[in-house]
Amino acid sequence: MLVYKRDIVLYAAIFTCSRIWRQGFLPSKVVNFYSTGDYDIDNLVGIYNHFIMFSKEALPVEELACALPLKWDEMVFPGFDSARYPGAKFGGLPKKWVITDYEKSSYYVDLQKIGGNDLDGYLGSLSPNTRSQIRRSIKSYEVWGKVNVTMAESQDEAAAMLEQLYSFIKIRKASKRIRPSINEFFQEFHGRLLQERFRHGEIQLLKIQAGKELIGYIYNHVYDGVVYFYQCGFNYLQDNKIRPGLVSHAAAIVMNKKLGYRLYDFGPGTDRYKRSLSNGSTTMNWVRLLRPSLKMKLFKWLKEMKEELRFASRHHKK
């Protein structure tokens, strides 16, 4: 999609179109920005979505929606950065025609705010509790040797690390009786991504060890001075006081600080480790804009009624 005003290109974006049934009987034509509407595909997780800007002019989102030469009932904006267009304009949308599915904090480490390039410098920026957990875990790991990080230097080495990372995730999910989200499509996609972008320095696979004892793997994407954490797989020990995740991320953060990157970005989520290890945050939004029609008004009313009944049922059980 290219958005013009007086023959000047303002923005560019990618969208798909789909048809779905809302509440089981209302047909809806959906425009999905940077997504497909298919859970298995969209589960790859796009974050910090925004329109590519060729101008500083920020049109109201409703004006842009009305100008789109398509018949639509819903516009879906998943994972849009609240600091960039159009995410920064969502707050001004008419409440009766918008559904905010999620609003999530996204946590990051500003590497330039860390004093020094060593672990002590980073740990000094954390809370006493987090610092204590990491130091205690490192001391336990040092029975096998010093904690160290190895970064994949070839595509083959990165692919091997990714396979091991997947195996750790599957083991962890199985122990909790949770179905892993890593399906065949997911693995094929990241295999192709590795083939295409590893040589450009945009993919980072890390192996964290204590001596020769394996602690885990971290899979990051790297772009424009920012390291975007994507996935991890850890070797969990029986002692639950040993925190492989905290130790691995702390080691990866220090390594990327030494490499000269600006940010280590954990992405959205309320996970405690993200809050504990970060020194900054921003907001991301998952928003749906509804066409002002009787059909979509009925859909929104039914959705709200369903949510109220679900809330009342949970409250009654308590």
C-alpha positions as CSV (number, residue, x, y, z in Angstrom):
1,M,0.0,0.0,0.0
2,L,1.2,3.5,-0.9
3,V,-0.6,6.5,0.6
4,Y,-0.5,9.7,-1.5
5,K,-1.5,13.2,-0.8
6,R,-1.3,15.8,-3.6
7,D,0.8,13.3,-5.6
8,I,3.3,13.0,-2.8
9,V,3.9,9.6,-1.2
10,L,3.3,9.8,2.6
11,Y,3.5,6.2,3.7
12,A,4.0,2.6,2.6
13,A,2.8,-0.6,4.3
14,I,1.9,-4.2,3.6
15,F,-1.5,-5.8,4.3
16,T,-3.5,-8.9,3.5
17,C,-7.3,-9.4,3.2
18,S,-9.3,-12.2,4.7
19,R,-12.9,-13.2,5.4
20,I,-14.0,-14.5,8.8
21,W,-17.2,-15.1,10.8
22,R,-17.7,-13.1,13.9
23,Q,-19.8,-14.5,16.7
24,G,-20.5,-17.5,14.4
25,F,-22.9,-15.7,12.1
26,L,-21.6,-12.2,11.2
27,P,-19.3,-12.2,8.0
28,S,-16.5,-9.8,8.2
29,K,-14.0,-8.6,5.6
30,V,-10.7,-7.9,7.4
31,V,-7.7,-5.9,6.3
32,N,-4.7,-7.3,8.3
33,F,-1.6,-5.0,8.4
34,Y,1.6,-6.9,8.6
35,S,-0.3,-10.1,9.4
36,T,-2.6,-12.7,7.7
37,G,-5.3,-13.5,10.2
38,D,-4.0,-17.1,10.3
39,Y,-2.8,-17.9,13.8
40,D,-0.1,-20.4,12.8
41,I,1.5,-17.9,10.4
42,D,1.0,-14.8,12.6
43,N,2.5,-16.8,15.5
44,L,5.9,-15.9,14.1
45,V,5.3,-12.7,16.0
46,G,5.8,-9.4,14.3
47,I,6.7,-6.6,16.7
48,Y,7.1,-2.8,16.5
49,N,5.0,-2.6,13.4
50,H,4.6,0.8,11.8
51,F,4.1,2.4,8.4
52,I,7.3,3.3,6.5
53,M,7.3,7.1,6.6
54,F,8.2,9.4,3.6
55,S,6.7,12.4,5.3
56,K,6.3,13.8,8.8
57,E,2.6,14.4,8.2
58,A,0.5,12.1,10.3
59,L,-3.0,11.7,8.9
60,P,-5.9,10.6,11.3
61,V,-6.2,6.8,11.0
62,E,-9.9,7.1,10.1
63,E,-9.0,9.4,7.2
64,L,-6.5,6.8,5.9
65,A,-9.0,4.0,6.4
66,C,-11.7,5.7,4.5
67,A,-9.3,6.4,1.6
68,L,-8.4,2.7,1.2
69,P,-10.1,1.6,-2.1
70,L,-11.4,-1.7,-0.7
71,K,-14.6,-2.9,1.0
72,W,-13.7,-3.8,4.5
73,D,-15.4,-4.2,7.9
74,E,-12.3,-4.4,10.2
75,M,-8.7,-3.2,10.1
76,V,-6.3,-5.1,12.3
77,F,-3.1,-3.4,13.5
78,P,-1.1,-6.0,15.5
79,G,1.9,-5.1,17.6
80,F,2.1,-1.5,16.5
81,D,4.7,0.8,18.2
82,S,2.9,3.5,20.2
83,A,5.8,5.9,19.5
84,R,5.4,5.7,15.6
85,Y,2.7,6.2,13.1
86,P,0.0,5.0,13.1
87,G,0.4,3.5,16.6
88,A,0.9,7.0,18.0
89,K,-2.6,8.0,16.6
90,F,-4.6,5.1,18.2
91,G,-5.4,7.1,21.3
92,G,-7.4,9.5,19.1
93,L,-9.6,6.8,17.5
94,P,-13.4,7.0,18.2
95,K,-14.0,4.6,21.1
96,K,-17.2,3.2,19.8
97,W,-15.5,2.0,16.6
98,V,-12.3,0.6,18.0
99,I,-11.4,-2.5,19.9
100,T,-8.1,-2.6,21.8
101,D,-7.3,-6.4,22.0
102,Y,-4.0,-5.8,23.9
103,E,-1.7,-3.1,25.2
104,K,1.6,-4.5,26.2
105,S,4.7,-3.1,27.7
106,S,7.9,-3.9,25.8
107,Y,11.2,-3.9,27.8
108,Y,14.7,-3.2,26.7
109,V,18.2,-2.5,28.0
110,D,19.8,0.7,26.9
111,L,23.3,-0.6,26.6
112,Q,24.8,2.9,26.6
113,K,23.5,3.5,30.1
114,I,25.5,0.5,31.5
115,G,28.7,1.6,33.2
116,G,31.7,-0.4,31.8
117,N,31.8,-3.4,29.5
118,D,31.9,-6.1,32.1
119,L,29.3,-8.1,34.1
120,D,29.9,-6.1,37.3
121,G,29.0,-2.9,35.4
122,Y,25.7,-4.4,34.2
123,L,24.8,-6.1,37.5
124,G,25.3,-2.7,39.3
125,S,22.4,-1.3,37.3
126,L,20.0,-4.0,38.5
127,S,17.9,-4.4,41.7
128,P,19.6,-6.0,44.7
129,N,17.3,-9.1,44.4
130,T,18.0,-9.7,40.6
131,R,21.7,-9.1,41.2
132,S,21.7,-11.6,44.0
133,Q,19.9,-14.3,41.9
134,I,22.4,-13.9,39.0
135,R,25.5,-14.0,41.3
136,R,24.2,-17.0,43.2
137,S,23.4,-18.8,39.9
138,I,26.8,-18.0,38.4
139,K,28.5,-19.3,41.6
140,S,26.6,-22.6,41.2
141,Y,27.5,-22.9,37.5
142,E,31.2,-22.2,38.2
143,V,31.5,-25.7,39.6
144,W,31.8,-26.7,35.9
145,G,33.9,-23.6,34.9
146,K,33.6,-20.0,34.0
147,V,30.4,-18.8,32.3
148,N,31.1,-18.0,28.7
149,V,29.2,-17.1,25.5
150,T,29.9,-18.5,22.0
151,M,28.4,-16.7,19.0
152,A,27.8,-18.7,15.8
153,E,30.3,-17.7,13.2
154,S,28.8,-19.6,10.2
155,Q,25.4,-20.4,8.9
156,D,25.9,-24.1,9.6
157,E,26.9,-23.4,13.2
158,A,23.9,-21.1,13.7
159,A,21.5,-23.8,12.2
160,A,22.9,-26.4,14.6
161,M,22.4,-24.1,17.6
162,L,18.8,-23.3,16.5
163,E,18.0,-27.1,16.4
164,Q,19.4,-27.5,19.9
165,L,17.4,-24.5,21.0
166,Y,14.2,-26.0,19.6
167,S,14.9,-29.3,21.5
168,F,15.3,-27.5,24.8
169,I,12.0,-25.7,24.2
170,K,10.2,-28.9,23.5
171,I,11.6,-30.6,26.6
172,R,10.5,-27.7,28.7
173,K,7.0,-27.5,27.3
174,A,6.6,-31.3,27.6
175,S,7.6,-31.1,31.3
176,K,4.7,-28.6,31.8
177,R,2.4,-30.5,29.5
178,I,2.1,-27.6,27.2
179,R,2.0,-27.9,23.4
180,P,5.0,-26.1,21.9
181,S,4.2,-23.5,19.2
182,I,7.2,-24.7,17.1
183,N,5.5,-26.4,14.2
184,E,6.9,-27.3,10.8
185,F,5.9,-24.0,9.2
186,F,7.7,-22.1,12.0
187,Q,10.9,-24.1,11.6
188,E,10.9,-23.8,7.8
189,F,10.4,-20.1,8.0
190,H,13.3,-19.5,10.3
191,G,15.5,-21.9,8.3
192,R,14.9,-19.8,5.2
193,L,15.5,-16.6,7.2
194,L,18.8,-18.0,8.4
195,Q,19.8,-18.8,4.9
196,E,18.9,-15.3,3.6
197,R,20.0,-13.0,6.4
198,F,22.7,-14.6,8.5
199,R,25.5,-13.5,6.1
200,H,24.2,-9.9,6.5
201,G,24.8,-10.0,10.2
202,E,21.1,-9.7,11.0
203,I,20.8,-13.0,12.9
204,Q,22.6,-13.9,16.2
205,L,22.7,-17.4,17.7
206,L,24.4,-17.6,21.1
207,K,25.5,-20.7,23.1
208,I,26.0,-20.1,26.8
209,Q,28.1,-22.5,28.8
210,A,29.7,-23.0,32.2
211,G,33.0,-24.6,31.2
212,K,31.7,-27.3,28.9
213,E,28.4,-27.6,30.7
214,L,25.6,-26.3,28.5
215,I,23.3,-23.6,30.0
216,G,21.3,-22.7,27.0
217,Y,20.8,-20.9,23.7
218,I,19.5,-17.5,22.7
219,Y,18.3,-16.5,19.2
220,N,18.3,-12.8,18.4
221,H,17.7,-10.6,15.4
222,V,20.1,-7.6,14.8
223,Y,19.2,-4.4,12.9
224,D,20.3,-0.8,13.0
225,G,22.3,-1.1,16.2
226,V,19.6,-3.0,18.1
227,V,19.6,-6.6,19.2
228,Y,16.1,-7.9,19.3
229,F,15.7,-11.0,21.5
230,Y,13.4,-13.6,19.7
231,Q,13.7,-17.0,21.4
232,C,15.6,-19.0,23.9
233,G,16.0,-22.6,25.1
234,F,17.6,-23.5,28.4
235,N,18.9,-26.6,30.2
236,Y,17.0,-26.4,33.4
237,L,18.5,-28.2,36.4
238,Q,16.8,-29.8,39.3
239,D,17.8,-27.0,41.6
240,N,15.2,-24.3,40.8
241,K,17.3,-21.6,42.5
242,I,19.7,-21.7,39.6
243,R,18.4,-19.3,36.9
244,P,19.7,-20.3,33.5
245,G,17.6,-17.6,31.8
246,L,18.9,-14.7,33.9
247,V,22.5,-15.9,33.6
248,S,22.3,-16.4,29.8
249,H,20.6,-13.0,29.1
250,A,23.0,-11.2,31.4
251,A,26.0,-12.7,29.6
252,A,24.4,-11.9,26.2
253,I,23.8,-8.3,27.3
254,V,27.4,-7.8,28.3
255,M,28.7,-9.4,25.1
256,N,26.5,-7.1,23.0
257,K,27.5,-4.1,25.0
258,K,31.1,-5.0,24.1
259,L,30.2,-5.3,20.4
260,G,29.0,-1.7,20.4
261,Y,25.2,-2.2,20.0
262,R,22.8,0.4,21.3
263,L,19.9,-1.6,22.7
264,Y,19.1,-5.2,23.8
265,D,15.4,-5.4,23.3
266,F,13.3,-8.1,25.0
267,G,10.1,-7.3,23.1
268,P,6.6,-7.3,24.5
269,G,5.4,-9.3,27.5
270,T,4.9,-9.3,31.2
271,D,7.5,-11.9,32.0
272,R,9.3,-11.0,35.3
273,Y,12.8,-11.6,33.8
274,K,12.2,-8.9,31.2
275,R,11.2,-6.3,33.8
276,S,14.1,-7.4,36.1
277,L,16.8,-7.2,33.5
278,S,15.7,-4.0,31.7
279,N,16.3,-0.3,32.2
280,G,13.6,1.0,29.9
281,S,10.2,0.3,28.3
282,T,7.8,1.4,25.7
283,T,4.2,0.4,24.7
284,M,2.8,-1.7,21.9
285,N,-0.8,-2.0,20.8
286,W,-3.0,-4.6,19.1
287,V,-5.9,-2.6,17.8
288,R,-8.9,-3.3,15.5
289,L,-10.7,-0.4,13.8
290,L,-14.3,-1.2,12.9
291,R,-16.2,0.3,10.0
292,P,-19.1,2.4,11.4
293,S,-21.9,0.1,10.3
294,L,-24.9,-1.5,12.0
295,K,-23.2,-5.0,11.5
296,M,-20.0,-4.0,13.2
297,K,-21.9,-2.2,15.9
298,L,-23.8,-5.4,16.6
299,F,-20.5,-7.4,16.6
300,K,-18.9,-5.0,19.2
301,W,-22.0,-5.1,21.4
302,L,-22.1,-8.9,21.3
303,K,-18.4,-9.1,22.1
304,E,-18.7,-6.8,25.0
305,M,-21.7,-8.7,26.4
306,K,-19.8,-12.0,26.0
307,E,-16.8,-10.6,28.0
308,E,-19.1,-9.2,30.7
309,L,-20.8,-12.6,31.1
310,R,-17.4,-14.4,31.3
311,F,-16.2,-11.9,33.9
312,A,-19.4,-12.3,35.9
313,S,-19.1,-16.1,35.8
314,R,-15.5,-16.0,37.0
315,H,-16.4,-13.6,39.8
316,H,-19.3,-15.8,40.9
317,K,-17.1,-18.9,41.1
318,K,-14.7,-17.1,43.4
